[in-house]
Amino acid sequence: MSSLYEEINTPPASDIPVRRVTINVNGEARTANVEPRLLLAHLLRQGFKLTGTHTGCDTTNCGACTVLFDGRPIKSCTMFAVQADGHDVQTVEGLASASELHPLQEGFKQEHALQCGFCTPGMMMAAKALLEENLNPTEDEIRWALSGNLCRCTGYQNIVKAVLWAAEKMRAELN
């Protein structure tokens, strides 16, 4: 049995069509030849080597694969790569600049909002979508925004604190 990496890089059988897609990933146009059945999460991880997008369930239950698709959080394990053709996708790798962490990344560090870290990228991307719409969220609004993301380690308290921390820092940076 071949791995997903080999499936992406090995020419498909002649009866399986291939489609060329160009996706703006983290501000950079990326092009790949993909089979129509390839999931966006797998293209990001194996094809583009952006391993921050985790796959934990392939059924939209866990949210570890959450990325921003045209600014909205989606679960990339249930979207085909061909559906992303011509669209913008932001992964957790696109949060930090070359010189500093994004406030969400800082908040997760400051508030001890991770343990194993598996859910963290998806949590951060869902939280980023919330903070782009609302820089002064309540705890309930944060919990609702993160309700599609599961953490099996932390109990969520520190994740909520991390998002509040990031929101406060982002508000201060605007002033």
C-alpha positions in Angstrom: 0.0 0.0 0.0 1.4 3.4 -0.9 1.5 6.4 1.4 -0.3 9.7 0.7 3.0 11.2 -0.2 3.6 8.7 -2.9 0.1 9.1 -4.2 0.6 12.9 -4.6 4.0 12.5 -6.3 3.4 9.4 -8.3 1.7 9.7 -11.6 -1.9 8.4 -11.2 -3.3 5.5 -13.2 -4.3 6.5 -16.7 -8.0 6.3 -15.9 -7.8 8.8 -13.0 -7.9 12.4 -14.2 -5.4 15.0 -12.8 -6.3 18.7 -12.4 -3.8 21.5 -12.0 -4.8 23.8 -9.1 -3.3 27.1 -7.9 -4.1 28.0 -4.4 -2.9 31.2 -2.6 -1.4 29.6 0.6 -0.2 31.9 3.3 0.1 34.7 0.7 2.0 32.7 -1.8 0.6 31.1 -5.0 1.2 27.4 -4.9 0.5 25.1 -7.9 0.0 21.3 -7.9 -1.3 18.6 -10.1 -3.9 16.7 -8.0 -6.3 13.9 -8.4 -9.9 15.1 -7.8 -10.2 12.8 -4.7 -7.2 14.4 -2.9 -8.3 16.2 0.3 -7.0 19.7 0.9 -5.5 18.6 4.3 -3.4 16.0 2.5 -2.2 18.5 -0.2 -1.2 21.0 2.5 0.6 18.4 4.6 2.2 16.1 2.0 2.2 18.1 -1.1 3.1 21.6 0.3 4.9 20.3 3.5 2.8 22.5 5.8 2.5 20.0 8.6 0.8 22.3 11.0 -2.5 21.2 9.5 -3.2 18.0 11.4 -5.6 15.3 10.5 -7.1 13.6 13.4 -10.4 12.1 12.3 -11.2 12.7 8.6 -14.9 13.3 9.6 -15.0 17.0 10.7 -15.3 15.9 14.4 -12.0 17.1 15.8 -11.1 20.3 14.0 -7.3 19.7 14.1 -7.3 20.4 10.3 -8.9 23.8 10.6 -7.5 26.4 8.2 -8.9 29.7 6.9 -10.5 29.5 3.5 -11.1 32.9 2.1 -10.9 34.1 5.7 -13.4 31.6 7.1 -12.6 28.6 9.2 -13.1 25.3 7.4 -12.1 21.7 8.2 -9.7 20.8 5.4 -10.1 17.1 5.9 -13.5 17.2 4.2 -12.7 19.6 1.4 -11.1 18.4 -1.9 -8.0 20.3 -3.0 -9.7 21.0 -6.4 -12.3 23.0 -4.5 -9.6 25.4 -3.3 -8.4 26.2 -6.8 -8.2 30.0 -7.1 -8.9 30.6 -3.4 -6.9 31.9 -0.4 -5.9 29.4 2.3 -4.2 30.3 5.5 -2.6 27.7 7.7 -1.0 28.1 11.2 2.4 28.5 9.4 1.0 31.8 8.1 0.3 33.3 11.5 3.8 34.4 12.6 6.0 36.9 10.8 9.7 36.2 10.3 10.5 38.2 13.4 7.6 37.6 15.9 4.8 35.4 16.9 1.2 36.2 16.2 -0.6 37.3 19.4 -2.6 34.0 19.4 0.7 32.0 19.4 2.0 34.2 22.2 -1.3 33.8 24.1 -1.2 30.0 23.9 2.4 30.2 25.3 1.7 32.7 28.0 -1.5 31.0 29.2 -0.2 27.4 28.9 -3.0 26.6 26.5 -1.5 23.5 25.1 -0.3 20.1 26.2 0.3 17.7 23.4 -0.3 20.5 20.8 -2.2 18.3 18.3 -5.3 20.5 18.4 -3.4 23.8 18.7 -3.1 24.8 15.1 -6.8 24.2 14.4 -7.8 26.1 17.6 -5.6 29.0 16.6 -7.1 29.2 13.2 -10.6 29.1 14.5 -9.7 31.8 17.1 -8.1 33.9 14.4 -11.3 34.0 12.4 -13.2 35.0 15.5 -10.7 37.8 16.4 -10.8 39.2 12.8 -14.6 39.8 13.4 -14.6 40.6 17.1 -11.6 41.9 19.0 -13.5 42.0 22.2 -15.1 38.5 22.5 -16.7 37.2 25.7 -15.8 33.8 27.0 -19.0 32.4 25.7 -18.3 33.8 22.2 -14.8 32.2 22.3 -16.3 28.9 23.4 -18.8 29.0 20.6 -16.2 29.9 18.0 -14.0 26.9 19.1 -16.9 24.5 19.6 -16.0 22.6 16.4 -12.5 21.9 17.7 -11.8 19.2 20.2 -9.0 19.1 22.7 -8.4 15.9 24.5 -5.8 17.3 27.0 -6.5 20.8 28.3 -10.1 21.1 29.4 -10.3 24.4 27.4 -10.0 26.9 30.3 -6.5 27.9 29.3 -7.4 27.9 25.6 -10.1 30.5 26.3 -7.7 32.5 28.4 -5.2 32.4 25.5 -7.7 33.8 23.1 -8.7 36.6 25.6 -5.0 37.3 26.1 -4.5 37.6 22.3 -7.6 39.8 21.9 -6.3 42.2 24.6 -2.9 42.4 22.9 -4.4 43.0 19.5 -6.7 45.7 20.8 -3.6 47.4 22.5 -1.7 47.2 19.2 -4.5 49.2 17.5 -4.2 52.0 20.0 
